[in-house]
Amino acid sequence: MVFNPYIATRRRFRRQTEDSASAGAAKIPRVGVNKSDLEAQGELYGWTARELTYTEVQEMSSSELRWHEIYNATNLEKALALPGVAKERRDIDQKWAAKKIWDDKGSEAETQAAINEIAKFTSAYPQFIGSRMENRNALMGWLKERNMLVTYANLVQAFEANALEGRLYLNPSAIGAGSESEVTGTAHHNFPLLLQAQRRGNPDDDLSADQFFEKNKETLADRRVPPIIAARNEKAKQTQAYFAQAANARATGNVVNLVDYGEQTRGVPPEPEKYSFKQKIRSMSASEIAQRCQDDPAFKKALDELK
């Protein structure tokens, strides 16, 4: 269709063109907030009042969400509450699990899990003096009072809260934060360091490379095939495969015939080579030419033909 500036600038023609272009096209409801628009869209897209998931709600357009707000409000509210309900259920489950531990009704696996978390905490916080009953009671009492599980993260919270209130005995010398082996309160000059997780020294840190390898050679031993050996093995494998294939295959190929052209004349240059022959003669002395003529009759004949 060619653009016509005259028709484009005349209202009557432009209106006729627009009407003809839109004739027969399906009428799609416009996006709006009134009920008639939403009802039309609901019929067009098949929206129905049903149970929804939180993911579905997140992926809805604004019009679809508005439709459900009006015609499916109860199910929409339930879907939006699902994340909070799930978190609440998790919290309740954790509270019950913690209560079982504090009531000494936990299973052997749950008790062992708590012991492992305590070991993880004491390894990361060597400044915490676990041998002091006051320290253990402070941490465990803090968790029990709040009905919290014995996990590493919860133990850290309990440690920080009790340390900031000056209820713990800490060992600065264990982390190089001072010469004292036991302090309490918050007045220590390196108190911020006493609140931080530390890396406990590993006995293997003082070993040499050879000593460490000898101690862990079963784990660290390199069992890979050296590249040169791998290449040699691959070459032997390919060679063996080639000879096996050659032995099983029928030998086929082209026949090469040998042609006997007879005895070739020595010393006589072909016609195109006369120029180079002349150059050769010019480079020889008279005695060399005479000797060559005596030894080679063909040379003498070729020399005579040049004259």
Protein Blocks (a to p, Z undefined) as FASTA:
>chain_A
ZZdfklmmpmklmmmmmmmmmgopacdddddfbfklmmmmmmmnopacddddfklmmmpc
fklmmmmmmmmmmmmmmmmmmmmmmmmmmmmmmmmmmmmmmnopacfklmmmmmmmmmmm
mmmmmmbcfkbmklmmmmmmmmmmnopacdfklmmmmmmmmmmnopaccdfklnopajbf
bdedjkbfklmmmmpccddddfklmpcfklmmmmmmmmmpccbdcfklmmmmmmmmmmmm
mmmmmmmpccdddddddddebjadehiacfklmmmmmmmmmmpcfklmmmmmmmmmmlmm
mmmmmZZ
